[in-house]
Amino acid sequence: MGDVVLTRRAFTRRVVVVAAFGAIASWLASAAASALVPHLPDGVPDVERARVARLAESADVATRVDAVPFVARLPVFEYLLDHPEFATHLTRMLRLARYRIWQTPRGLYLDDGWGGTGYFWVVYAGNGTRLMRARGEFKQTLMPTIQGEAVTMIEYEATPAPDGKSLIRSTVSGYVKLDSRFMAIAMKMASGAAQRKADLEARRLMKTFARASQAIDENPAGVYEQLRQRPDVPQRELEEFGRLLSVR
């Protein structure tokens, strides 16, 4: 009987320790997220401003990273930013990413090719800033489906570079809020891994833009021709892109 009581006491202590650790991890993650709440441009609509602030302040994972600067033609970079569906045709053609994006009556729909799907909306596009909000889920075999919402903000500045190009310096901020509190606590208890993954994905996004820009600079006519041969590329955007590259 003494052993049973001792075992129960030990079990109770472990539950208390785990609960305390979870609470501390939750507090630390919330504090970190609050410290990363973005400074939004004046042009962001009030409704979206309030929504982004609430999500950022309560985010289960938050990141803000400076991407490696790269050289590109600013109009080309901004065209890809503002036409995400077309941009994914380009990155898939260049084998830089598996993302697919297409327009639906509800909004743009994204499939990242790795189990992540969902809708997203560009809620602000102004000089040097793009703000996007998303609602989606992540599925993997033998794992519970993870659902939630996210905000991504890309801030960039361009300084003149040779040959009419620009050196683009960018910062990517991201905030993820999960629907399941159980999954949120689990993520916070593994906060180091989750943070590294978030930082990596933010840097990978801008690295994809950099590599696409390099491919375009090296062979604009070849890139355009390969895009032209893909039957599912939106024709209006293809023609606009061709004019932008001066290859039509």
C-alpha positions in Angstrom: 0.0 0.0 0.0 2.9 2.4 0.8 4.3 1.8 -2.6 1.0 2.6 -4.2 0.6 5.8 -2.2 4.2 6.8 -3.2 3.5 6.1 -6.8 0.3 8.2 -6.7 2.2 11.0 -5.1 5.0 10.8 -7.7 2.4 10.7 -10.5 0.7 13.8 -9.0 4.0 15.7 -8.8 4.7 14.9 -12.4 1.3 16.1 -13.5 1.9 19.4 -11.5 5.3 19.8 -13.0 4.1 19.2 -16.6 1.2 21.6 -16.1 3.5 24.2 -14.6 5.9 23.7 -17.5 3.1 24.1 -20.0 1.9 27.3 -18.3 5.4 28.8 -18.3 6.0 27.8 -22.0 2.6 29.3 -22.9 3.5 32.5 -21.1 6.9 32.8 -22.7 5.5 32.1 -26.2 2.8 34.7 -25.7 5.4 37.2 -24.4 7.6 36.5 -27.4 4.6 36.9 -29.8 3.6 40.2 -28.2 7.1 41.5 -28.6 6.9 40.8 -32.3 3.5 42.5 -33.0 4.0 44.3 -36.3 3.9 48.0 -36.9 1.3 48.2 -39.7 1.2 50.8 -42.4 -1.4 53.6 -42.1 -3.3 52.3 -45.1 -4.3 49.0 -43.6 -8.1 48.9 -43.1 -9.2 49.2 -39.5 -11.0 45.9 -39.5 -7.9 44.1 -40.8 -5.7 46.1 -38.4 -7.7 44.9 -35.4 -7.8 41.3 -36.7 -4.0 41.2 -37.3 -3.3 42.7 -33.9 -5.4 40.2 -32.0 -3.9 37.3 -33.9 -0.3 38.5 -33.4 -0.8 39.1 -29.7 -2.1 35.6 -29.1 0.0 33.8 -31.6 1.2 30.3 -30.8 4.2 30.8 -33.0 5.7 34.1 -34.2 8.7 34.9 -36.3 10.4 38.0 -37.7 13.5 37.5 -39.8 15.7 39.5 -42.2 16.1 37.6 -45.4 19.4 37.5 -47.3 19.5 40.6 -49.7 19.3 39.8 -53.4 19.4 41.7 -56.7 16.4 41.8 -59.0 14.4 44.1 -61.3 12.0 45.7 -58.9 9.0 45.7 -61.2 9.4 42.0 -61.8 9.7 41.3 -58.1 6.7 43.3 -57.3 4.7 41.7 -60.1 5.3 38.3 -58.7 4.4 39.6 -55.2 1.1 40.9 -56.5 0.2 37.9 -58.7 0.7 34.9 -56.4 -1.2 32.5 -58.6 1.1 33.3 -61.6 4.1 33.3 -59.3 3.5 29.7 -58.4 3.3 28.7 -62.0 6.8 30.2 -62.4 8.3 28.6 -59.3 6.9 25.2 -60.2 8.2 25.5 -63.7 11.6 26.4 -62.4 11.3 23.6 -59.8 11.9 26.0 -56.9 8.8 25.1 -54.9 5.7 22.8 -54.9 3.2 25.5 -54.0 0.1 25.8 -56.2 -2.3 28.7 -55.9 -5.6 29.3 -57.7 -8.5 31.7 -57.6 -11.8 30.6 -56.1 -15.1 32.5 -55.4 -14.1 32.6 -51.7 -10.5 33.8 -52.4 -7.1 32.4 -53.3 -6.6 28.8 -52.4 -3.1 27.4 -51.6 -1.8 23.8 -51.6 1.9 23.7 -50.5 2.4 20.2 -51.7 3.3 18.9 -48.2 -0.1 18.6 -46.5 -0.8 22.3 -46.0 -3.9 23.8 -47.7 -6.1 26.8 -47.1 -7.5 30.1 -48.3 -5.6 33.3 -48.1 -6.3 37.0 -48.8 -4.0 39.9 -49.6 -5.4 42.6 -47.2 -2.8 45.3 -47.9 -0.5 46.0 -50.8 1.3 49.3 -50.6 4.8 50.7 -51.1 7.2 48.3 -49.5 4.7 46.2 -47.7 2.4 43.2 -48.4 0.1 41.9 -45.7 -1.7 38.5 -46.1 -4.1 36.6 -43.9 -4.8 32.9 -44.2 -7.1 30.2 -42.8 -6.1 26.6 -43.4 -5.1 23.2 -42.1 -2.2 20.7 -42.2 -2.7 17.0 -42.7 -0.2 14.2 -42.5 -0.6 10.4 -42.3 -1.1 9.1 -38.7 -1.2 12.6 -37.3 -4.2 14.7 -36.2 -5.3 17.5 -38.6 -4.0 20.8 -37.4 -6.2 23.8 -38.2 -5.7 27.5 -37.6 -5.1 30.9 -39.0 -2.0 32.9 -39.9 -0.8 36.3 -40.9 2.3 37.0 -43.1 3.8 40.4 -43.7 6.6 41.1 -46.2 8.4 44.4 -45.8 11.1 45.4 -48.3 13.2 48.3 -49.5 15.0 48.6 -52.8 18.2 50.5 -53.5 19.7 51.1 -56.9 22.1 48.4 -58.3 23.9 48.2 -61.7 22.1 47.5 -64.9 18.8 49.0 -63.8 18.3 46.5 -61.1 17.8 46.9 -57.4 19.2 45.4 -54.2 16.2 44.2 -52.3 16.3 43.9 -48.5 13.3 42.3 -47.0 11.9 41.3 -43.6 9.3 38.6 -43.2 7.0 38.5 -40.2 4.6 35.5 -39.5 2.1 34.7 -36.8 0.2 31.4 -36.4 -2.7 30.7 -34.1 -4.0 27.1 -33.8 -7.6 26.2 -33.1 -6.7 23.3 -30.8 -5.4 24.4 -27.4 -4.0 20.9 -27.0 -1.9 21.3 -30.1 -1.0 24.8 -29.2 0.4 23.7 -25.8 2.3 20.8 -27.5 3.8 23.3 -29.9 4.8 25.7 -27.2 6.4 22.9 -25.2 8.5 22.2 -28.3 8.9 26.0 -28.9 12.5 25.8 -30.0 11.8 23.4 -32.9 8.6 25.3 -33.8 10.5 28.6 -33.8 13.3 27.3 -36.0 10.8 25.9 -38.5 9.0 29.2 -38.6 12.2 31.2 -39.2 13.3 28.7 -41.9 10.0 29.0 -43.8 10.2 32.8 -43.7 13.7 32.8 -45.1 12.8 30.1 -47.7 10.0 32.2 -49.0 12.3 35.1 -49.9 15.0 32.7 -51.1 12.5 31.4 -53.7 11.9 35.0 -54.9 15.7 35.5 -55.2 16.3 32.3 -57.1 13.3 33.0 -59.5 14.7 36.5 -60.1 18.1 35.1 -60.9 16.7 32.6 -63.4 14.7 35.4 -65.1 17.7 37.7 -65.3 19.9 34.9 -66.8 17.4 34.0 -69.6 14.2 36.1 -69.7 13.2 34.8 -73.2 13.7 31.2 -72.2 11.7 31.5 -69.0 8.9 33.2 -70.8 8.8 30.5 -73.5 8.7 27.7 -70.9 5.8 29.5 -69.2 4.0 30.0 -72.5 4.1 26.2 -73.2 2.3 25.5 -70.0 -1.4 25.3 -70.8 -2.7 26.2 -67.3 -0.8 29.5 -67.0 -3.3 32.4 -67.0 -3.0 34.1 -70.4 -3.6 37.7 -69.2 -0.8 37.5 -66.6 1.5 35.7 -69.1 1.1 38.6 -71.6 1.7 41.2 -68.9 4.8 39.3 -67.8 6.1 39.1 -71.3 5.7 42.9 -71.7 7.5 43.4 -68.4 10.4 41.3 -69.6 10.4 42.9 -73.1 10.3 39.5 -74.8 7.1 39.8 -76.8 
